[in-house]
C-alpha cells in the first residue's frame, strides 16, 4: 500500500468537535521507518485538559444522565457497535496510519485494527448484559431486610495510553469505560497519536453524544500530568512505564482517587528438554521480536534447559537471520522500526552495557546493513548473562532477548521469579503436569503454556509486583469502571424495636 502524501491535520477532540490547542502549539509526527516528518498533532496544555474534563463532566450528568451514564446498556451498546463497524470499514486506512506513526509492519497493524473492532463489539455485548445484572439480590440472615446491589459508572475517567499499540491500547480502556456508562478523556502517547485522533472522527461520524469521549494529545508533562491530577476526574487508568505509574499513584493518592496500572515487565520463557525445538524457537521469537519487542509482556528472559541450550540457540540464530526486516509497508515485513530515535538510542545503550558487563552478543545488536535510515535494530540474542546484569533486570522494550541455562525445575522457577516485575511468564514442555506446576509457581498475572503472547479480549490482562494492579479485558475490564452500591430495605410493618417508645401522656 502506498503511503499518503500527507496525513490528516486534526485538532483536539473536545465536546464532540475539533478545536485547536489553547496555545496554538503542535508537535511533529515523524515516520520512524524513514525519519521524515509527515505532519503534526496538537500540543494540549492544562487549559485544554480543563475544557476536556468539563465536557466529560457535563456529558456524564446531562439531563440526570438519561442520555448516557444512566441510560440502558443497550443504548450505549448501539454506539459501541457503530464504532466497531466504522473501524472495520476503515481498517486498511487506520492500519496504514498506525504503521506510518509507529513503524510496525503493516500486517501487524491490520491485525491490531481487527482486534480494536472486536474489543468494541465485545464490550457492546457486556453493556447490554449489564442491565440484567442490576439489583442482584444478596442473601441476608434477617427476614425483615432485603438487599441488592447496583453497578454504577464510576464517573469521569482519565485514560492515559502508550505508543506500542496506539489504538488498541486506547480501545482496551475506552470500550469498557463507555460500556460502563463513564465519560472519558483519552490522552494517547505523543509518539503515536494519529489513530486515536481518527477515533475522534469516527465518534463524530456515528453521533456519539458530545463530551462522552474527548481526546487530547501532547506531552505527558503538559497534558498527562494535569489530567492525572484533575480534581474532577474520578479515576485514572494508565498503561506505560513503572516510573510514570509511580508518579500517577502519588498524584492520585492526594485525592484518594482510584487508579488501575498496567506497567512494565521482564517476563520469563522456560523451555525444557522434551520439546520440539523449532516449534519452541518460533514461540521464543514471537514472544520477544513481535512488534519489535515493544511489548510490556515480552518474554525477554529465555531460560533453556542445559541439555538443549546449544541446539536451541543454533536454531534461534538461524531463525532470527530469516526474519524480513524492511520498510514496514513492504509485503512480508516481520520486523519494522522501533518507534523513535529516543527509543532506538535507549535500546542500543542496553546492548552496549550488556557487552561491557561481560555478556555475549550472540546475534544482532546493530542496525541492519541494508537499511541506512529509520530506527531499525536487528533481532538481538544475548548469552553469558548473569542475574546481576542490567539486561537481566531491566525492561528493554526492544527486539532483545537474554538467555540463561538451568538444570532443574526448581532452578528454572527461581530464575523466572528473579524480577521486580510480574506481568507474564511462559513455559514450554510436553509434560503438561510440569507445566501446570510451573503455571502456579510463576509470580505473574498471566502464564502461557506452550506458547507466548496470545491475547484474547475475553481473558483478564494485568500483572503483579511492579507490573501494576487491576485487570483489563474480559468482565474484569468492565468492572474497572463500575462502582458497586449496596441497597438495603427494611420490609416489616412493625417498628424495629431497638428503643423503647416514650410513655404516652
HUPENOR-V781759 format. One record per pair of residues at least 4 apart in sequence whose C-alpha atoms are under 6 Angstrom apart, sorted by the first residue. I is the first residue (numbers start at 0). J is the second residue. If there is no record, write none. Layout:
BEGIN
I,J  I,J
END
This chain:
BEGIN
10,17  10,18  10,19  10,41  11,17  11,18  11,215  12,16  12,17  12,199  12,213  12,214  13,51  13,213  14,54  14,209  14,210  15,209  15,210  20,41  20,43  24,42  25,40  25,41  25,42  26,39  26,40  27,38  27,39  28,36  28,37  28,38  28,39  29,34  29,35  29,36  29,37  30,34  30,35  30,99  30,100  31,102  31,338  31,339  31,373  31,374  32,102  32,336  32,373  33,372  33,373  34,373  41,216  42,216  42,217  43,47  43,216  43,217  43,222  44,221  44,222  45,222  45,225  51,213  54,210  55,182  55,210  55,211  57,61  58,210  58,211  59,64  59,68  59,182  60,64  64,68  64,69  65,69  65,70  66,70  68,180  72,126  72,127  73,127  76,123  76,126  79,119  79,123  80,120  83,116  83,119  86,90  86,116  89,93  90,94  90,112  94,108  94,109  97,101  98,102  98,103  98,105  100,191  101,191  101,338  102,335  102,336  102,338  103,327  103,335  104,327  104,332  104,335  105,327  105,328  115,167  119,174  122,126  122,175  122,178  126,178  133,149  134,147  134,148  134,149  135,147  135,148  136,146  136,147  137,146  137,147  143,489  143,490  143,491  144,488  144,489  144,490  145,487  145,488  146,486  146,487  147,486  148,484  148,485  148,486  149,483  149,484  150,481  150,482  150,483  151,481  151,482  152,179  152,180  152,181  152,480  152,481  153,480  153,481  153,482  154,181  154,233  155,181  155,182  155,183  155,232  155,233  156,183  156,232  156,233  156,234  156,235  157,183  157,184  157,235  158,185  158,235  158,236  159,186  159,187  159,237  160,169  160,187  160,238  161,188  161,239  162,188  162,191  163,293  164,168  166,194  166,195  169,173  170,174  175,477  176,181  176,480  177,181  182,211  183,212  184,212  184,213  184,214  185,214  186,215  186,216  187,192  189,217  189,218  202,207  217,222  218,222  219,223  220,224  225,229  228,250  234,256  234,257  234,258  235,258  236,258  236,259  237,260  238,260  238,261  238,262  239,262  240,262  240,263  241,262  241,263  248,252  251,256  259,469  260,467  260,468  261,467  262,466  262,467  263,295  263,466  264,295  264,296  264,420  264,422  264,466  265,394  266,298  266,299  266,423  266,424  267,298  267,300  267,301  267,415  267,424  268,298  268,301  268,302  268,424  268,425  268,426  269,302  269,426  270,303  270,426  270,427  271,304  271,428  272,304  272,307  274,428  276,280  280,315  282,286  282,450  282,451  284,288  285,289  286,297  286,298  286,451  286,452  287,292  287,297  287,298  287,299  288,292  288,398  291,334  291,397  291,398  292,396  292,397  292,398  293,396  293,397  296,423  299,400  300,401  300,402  301,402  302,402  302,403  302,404  303,308  303,404  304,308  304,404  304,405  304,406  305,404  305,405  305,406  307,311  323,332  323,333  324,332  324,334  325,332  327,332  327,335  336,374  336,375  337,374  343,374  353,358  353,390  354,358  358,382  358,383  358,384  359,381  359,382  359,383  360,381  361,380  361,381  362,379  362,380  363,377  363,378  363,379  364,377  364,379  365,376  365,377  366,375  366,376  366,377  367,377  378,398  379,399  380,400  381,401  382,401  382,402  386,391  389,393  405,411  419,465  420,464  420,465  420,466  421,442  421,443  421,462  421,463  421,464  421,466  422,443  422,444  422,462  422,466  423,443  423,444  423,445  423,446  424,446  425,446  425,447  425,448  426,448  426,449  427,448  427,449  438,446  443,462  443,463  444,461  444,462  444,463  447,451  456,472  456,473  457,473  458,473  459,470  459,471  459,472  459,473  460,470  460,471  461,470  462,466  462,467  462,468  463,467  463,468  470,475  471,475  471,476  472,476
END
